[in-house]
């Protein structure tokens, strides 16, 4: 009982320290936060899972900081220890657990709809049920954005991203019998807007882009027996927007708030080519982080530059809920 109490006390203290550090994170103090999380001295793979679960929870709850959390995990891969596996000879690393946790989150994306069960409806008002649906959709979109930023940092390969996109869109023979739900199409568009430029310019990503865009174009124009669009105009416009963005070289006017360092803010203010009078800026959607582009030219390698093939496992479509 004493040892169990010690273990529980250690877990609670680890969660408290890591959560406290994550609450203070910003692009400017990223290196400091990563170092301090590394100083927590995790002593087992279970503690490693605890740290990663806390980071994932924050990344999904704060999607505007998604890039910052993706950069954080890149740094932590070099801060955290690895542990022997109980099942095979491969060591349990920060990266391997990160990809397992991320894949588990992806697997729980609903392929059907956000229909509320009778049990969930009990005692809830319409406004409360609408809030439940919104939270579920927001979590799905945040998951896709985080997956996209892992790809941009070479923690997921083009083949894995292609698998995800084709599976969500029901590409191939499966698409003749099934149509993706509206929220799934939103997830596809979210992922494409997060990674489009990089995936489109990679040799392995070209065929995936062509296949998925062909599927999206068909779905946008799909009509029922009465000649009415199968999907609402909101979804049709969303698909058209992502198609037109690609045609424009992935350049798009952006009003979205994103976490930036002070230096990035100063540079943006000085760059008259991208700044607009309405407060927007023209961005290229789906570029790799600036620090990766800078280190790819032959200097010292940054975190994540040589980590293209991940531990993501293939997930048969029938296993998805």
Long-range contacts (C-beta under 8 A, 24 or more apart in sequence): 11-47, 11-50, 14-40, 14-42, 14-47, 14-50, 14-51, 15-50, 15-54, 18-50, 18-51, 18-54, 19-54, 22-54, 22-55, 22-58, 25-58, 25-65, 25-68, 25-69, 25-72, 26-68, 26-259, 27-68, 27-71, 27-259, 27-260, 27-261, 27-264, 28-261, 28-262, 30-68, 30-71, 30-72, 30-75, 31-75, 33-72, 34-72, 34-75, 34-76, 34-79, 35-79, 37-76, 37-79, 38-76, 38-79, 38-80, 42-80, 42-81, 44-83, 45-83, 45-92, 45-97, 48-80, 48-83, 48-92, 48-94, 48-97, 49-97, 49-101, 51-76, 51-80, 52-94, 52-97, 52-98, 52-101, 53-101, 56-101, 56-102, 56-105, 56-146, 59-142, 59-146, 60-105, 60-139, 60-142, 60-143, 60-146, 61-142, 63-138, 63-141, 63-142, 63-145, 63-146, 64-256, 64-257, 64-258, 64-259, 65-259, 66-142, 66-145, 66-146, 66-149, 67-149, 67-258, 67-259, 67-289, 68-259, 69-146, 70-146, 70-149, 70-150, 70-152, 70-153, 71-153, 71-289, 71-291, 73-98, 73-150, 73-155, 74-153, 74-155, 74-302, 74-303, 74-304, 75-303, 77-303, 77-304, 77-307, 78-303, 95-155, 95-307, 95-310, 95-311, 96-311, 98-150, 98-155, 99-150, 99-155, 99-156, 99-310, 99-311, 99-312, 100-311, 102-143, 102-146, 102-147, 102-150, 102-312, 103-312, 103-313, 103-315, 105-143, 106-143, 106-147, 106-164, 106-315, 107-315, 107-319, 107-320, 107-321, 108-321, 109-140, 109-143, 109-168, 109-184, 109-187, 109-320, 109-321, 110-136, 110-140, 110-181, 110-183, 110-321, 111-180, 111-181, 111-184, 111-320, 111-321, 112-181, 112-321, 113-181, 113-182, 113-183, 114-183, 137-183, 137-186, 140-183, 140-186, 140-187, 141-186, 141-187, 141-190, 143-187, 144-187, 144-188, 144-190, 144-191, 144-194, 145-190, 145-191, 145-194, 147-191, 148-190, 148-191, 148-194, 148-195, 148-286, 149-194, 150-310, 151-195, 151-198, 151-199, 152-194, 152-195, 152-198, 152-286, 152-287, 152-288, 152-289, 152-292, 153-288, 153-289, 153-292, 153-303, 153-304, 153-307, 154-292, 154-304, 154-305, 154-306, 154-307, 154-308, 155-304, 155-307, 155-310, 156-310, 156-312, 157-204, 157-308, 157-309, 157-310, 158-199, 158-202, 158-204, 158-205, 158-208, 159-204, 160-310, 160-312, 161-191, 161-195, 161-199, 161-205, 161-208, 162-204, 162-205, 162-207, 162-208, 163-314, 164-191, 165-191, 165-192, 165-208, 165-212, 166-208, 166-211, 166-212, 167-315, 167-317, 167-320, 169-212, 169-215, 169-216, 169-219, 170-215, 171-211, 171-212, 171-215, 174-317, 175-215, 179-219, 179-222, 179-230, 180-219, 182-231, 182-232, 182-235, 185-216, 185-219, 185-231, 185-235, 185-238, 185-239, 186-235, 186-238, 188-212, 188-216, 189-238, 189-239, 189-241, 189-242, 192-242, 192-246, 192-286, 193-242, 193-245, 193-285, 193-286, 194-285, 194-286, 195-286, 196-242, 196-245, 196-246, 196-250, 196-285, 196-286, 197-249, 197-250, 197-284, 197-285, 197-286, 197-287, 198-286, 198-287, 198-288, 199-286, 200-246, 200-250, 200-286, 209-246, 213-243, 213-246, 216-242, 216-243, 217-243, 245-285, 249-284, 250-284, 250-285, 250-286, 251-282, 251-283, 251-284, 251-285, 252-282, 252-283, 252-284, 252-285, 253-280, 253-281, 253-282, 254-280, 254-281, 254-282, 254-283, 255-279, 255-280, 264-290
